[in-house]
Amino acid sequence: MSYTQILQTVQSYHAQLVAVSKTKPVSDIQQLYNQGQRVFGENKVQEMCEKKALLPDDIKWHLIGHLQTNKVKFIAPFVSMIHSVDSIKLMQEIEKEAAKHQRIIPILLQIYIANEDTKFGLDNTSLIELLDYYISDVTAFSHIQIAGVMGMASFTENQEQIRQEFRSLSDKFNFIKQSYFPLQQTFKEISMGMSSDYEIALAAGSTMVRIGSLLFGARHA
Ligand SMILES: *Cc1c(COP(=O)(O)O)cnc(C)c1O
């Protein structure tokens, strides 16, 4: 499918397209950039930093993969959004590094929705623990902005299961919004949907889809 077709579908739901360029060369990114795409997602810190140095400055880089605290410092100067915050420790580290650069970094809370062991993310208990911690001392977190949630569905052919998992993330978003951010217009993102399931995700309320192989072709690495 073409970039334009995918973009049209995503925009018809008033959602944003994050073009996931992991393992792909900068020439592929430049090509999509030339067609107007500005938001790109990478899952590894080093790869993102290397590509950023070689590409136009107005690209918005989203970190979508698991992030180790000791690597936050490398992306803090420029990253536009971090989708994969799954611990208080990581949230504190992002706050610390963002403060050094006098930035406010939007973050998403990665929530565990899949029915398998292999996906990262906060379970219910650790989610509430993180939110209570944050809300009890918001002024200590003035350099991050909790902008929403992110989740990944199970790796399965079962469309109904995927739909249910995405709905459960939408439900969690609504619960968090009501309970913790009722007045914050900035808490608004539900990052869900990849190449194989983005249409299900959009129908379930996604505001941001992360699409790689459908745009750039299959990954071999
Ligand atoms: C790789 C990746 C994607 C995109 O996957 P595709 O199936 O290639 O669209 C989305 N989200 C995360 C977190 C990823 O690591």
The ligand as an SDF file (V2000), in Angstrom:
LIG
                    3D

 15 15  0  0  0  0  0  0  0  0999 V2000
    8.5300   -2.2600   15.1230 C   0  0  0  0  0  0  0  0  0  0  0  0
    7.4910   -1.6200   15.9330 C   0  0  0  0  0  0  0  0  0  0  0  0
    6.3100   -1.1160   15.3400 C   0  0  0  0  0  0  0  0  0  0  0  0
    5.9990   -1.2310   13.8670 C   0  0  0  0  0  0  0  0  0  0  0  0
    5.8520   -2.5650   13.4780 O   0  0  0  0  0  0  0  0  0  0  0  0
    5.3250   -2.9510   12.0000 P   0  0  0  0  0  0  0  0  0  0  0  0
    4.6860   -4.2630   12.1890 O   0  0  0  0  0  0  0  0  0  0  0  0
    6.5480   -3.0240   11.1330 O   0  0  0  0  0  0  0  0  0  0  0  0
    4.3960   -1.9130   11.5520 O   0  0  0  0  0  0  0  0  0  0  0  0
    5.3900   -0.4970   16.1660 C   0  0  0  0  0  0  0  0  0  0  0  0
    5.5960   -0.3600   17.4820 N   0  0  0  0  0  0  0  0  0  0  0  0
    6.7110   -0.8110   18.0930 C   0  0  0  0  0  0  0  0  0  0  0  0
    6.8640   -0.6280   19.5570 C   0  0  0  0  0  0  0  0  0  0  0  0
    7.6940   -1.4520   17.3340 C   0  0  0  0  0  0  0  0  0  0  0  0
    8.8070   -1.9050   17.9430 O   0  0  0  0  0  0  0  0  0  0  0  0
  1  2  1  0
  2  3  1  0
  2 14  2  0
  3  4  1  0
  3 10  2  0
  4  5  1  0
  5  6  1  0
  6  7  2  0
  6  8  1  0
  6  9  1  0
 10 11  1  0
 11 12  2  0
 12 13  1  0
 12 14  1  0
 14 15  1  0
M  END
$$$$
